[in-house]
């Protein structure tokens, strides 16, 4: 059966909350009820039919033809099905996502995958700061699922991460994996200063060497870990290039010793 398609009528003049447009809420609804679904906005009251042309189809397969950096909360709280966006999205894409797949063909704003507990979020472009991180007042960030970013990630990717995996094929900003509680953050490119800042547990893989790391990490030498081979097998389905990268020897650093020192950072061996 063909997908349920939302085609953007025009560039939105205000920020839109697209959280209601997900399989969990649209299954079984008529075209009229879908068009009447209200979107929380910043100024003028709008419904889905005001913003999009709607072509009916399978509500477990939703496609947005046209994106915008003003599309906030897309896929938020979804637990099933698939949503794909042909363009950019705004803040908190995949927030509190519990299952299913959310695919963004463009860039995403800050706090993508915040509070995510399951499912897959794939971003073809770049993503803003605090990927998988908590909102103000929350103590825990991402708690499960898989996030794949083909471009770069902003500052503090994986902040307060509790569980799950984040894969960044490009670069990451400063403080990647800051305050991590557990989980795995893999960055194929370079990271900014102080990756793993104040992390208590968890695993970070980065191409940065000791010049970017905090002195509160302890060098435990170069090893070929069985766990990295197993990790590579899991990552293979999401990023074959990173899977190859994981299978080589890595230098392991333990920390952050300024906290409880049970986290780990893998980086390339030092060469003379």
C-alpha positions, -999 to +999 in steps of 0.1 A: +000+000+000+013+035-008+024+059+019+004+087+035+020+118+020+021+154+034+032+179+007+042+213+020+020+240+005+045+269+012+073+278+035+058+281+070+057+316+085+060+303+120+073+273+139+051+242+138+048+213+162+044+182+141+044+157+169+007+148+162+015+137+126+028+102+135+015+067+129+004+063+166-021+091+162-031+089+125-039+052+122-076+047+113-084+084+108-102+097+077-087+124+055-109+150+070-098+142+106-062+142+096-066+175+079-082+189+110-054+178+133-043+209+151-006+218+151+007+238+181+021+270+166+036+303+179+011+328+165-017+318+142-038+286+148-032+261+120-043+226+112-025+200+091-047+207+061-037+244+062+000+235+059+000+204+038-017+188+008-026+153+020-026+122-001-041+093+018-023+060+022-009+037+048-005+057+081+023+034+092+044+048+063+043+086+064+063+108+040+068+146+041+075+161+006+093+192+016+109+201+049+117+232+069+139+241+099+106+253+114+093+217+116+097+210+153+091+177+172+087+156+142+084+119+151+082+129+188+070+100+209+065+076+179+065+039+187+059+023+153+060+027+116+082+050+096+084+087+089+106+101+062+112+138+055+125+151+022+143+181+036+153+198+068+136+196+102+137+218+133+142+212+171+138+180+190+133+156+160+126+121+175+121+135+210+110+106+233+109+083+204+101+047+215+102+027+183+099+028+145+122+047+121+125+084+115+146+094+084+156+130+077+170+137+043+184+171+053+196+188+085+181+186+120+181+212+147+192+209+184+181+182+208+173+156+182+167+122+199+163+138+233+149+113+257+148+086+230+143+051+243+140+030+211+138+029+173+161+044+148+167+080+138+187+086+106+199+121+096+215+125+062+228+160+068+241+178+099+225+180+134+225+208+160+239+208+195+230+183+223+221+154+201+204+129+224+208+152+253+183+162+280+162+193+280+166+219+308+156+204+341+160+168+330+188+146+344+190+119+317+193+121+279+190+094+254+180+060+269+180+036+240+177+032+202+202+041+175+210+075+159+230+077+127+242+111+115+259+112+080+271+148+085+284+167+115+270+170+150+271+201+172+284+206+207+277+181+235+264+152+214+254+124+237+252+147+268+239+127+298+234+097+275+221+067+295+218+039+269+217+033+231+242+042+203+250+074+185+270+071+152+284+104+137+301+099+103+313+135+102+328+157+130+314+165+164+316+197+184+331+204+218+323+182+249+311+152+228+298+126+253+298+151+282+284+137+315+277+103+299+261+078+322+263+048+298+258+040+261+281+044+231+291+074+210+311+068+178+325+098+158+343+090+126+357+125+122+374+148+147+357+160+179+361+194+195+379+199+228+373+177+259+353+147+246+339+127+275+340+157+299+328+145+333+316+112+319+310+086+346+305+055+324+299+047+287+321+043+256+333+070+232+352+063+200+370+093+185+398+100+161+411+127+184+443+121+203+456+132+237+458+169+227+420+171+227+414+151+259+411+162+295+442+153+316+418+135+339+418+104+316+443+076+323+461+059+294+457+021+296+477+013+264+469+000+229+448-032+226+427-052+202+394-057+221+370-085+213+342-061+224+352-037+195+349-066+170+314-073+183+306-036+182+318-035+146+295-064+137+265-044+151+275-012+135+280-028+100+243-025+092+244+013+099+278+024+087+302-001+070+330+024+070+329+028+107+327-009+112+360-013+094+375+015+116+364-003+147+383-035+139+418-020+142+438-016+174+428+013+196+444+032+225+421+030+255+418+058+281+398+055+313+379+083+330+368+108+336+388+104+369+373+137+380+341+118+385+342+080+391+364+070+362+344+041+348+340+054+313+363+048+284+375+066+253+391+048+223+414+069+202+442+061+176+475+050+190+502+076+194+527+075+165+563+089+167 
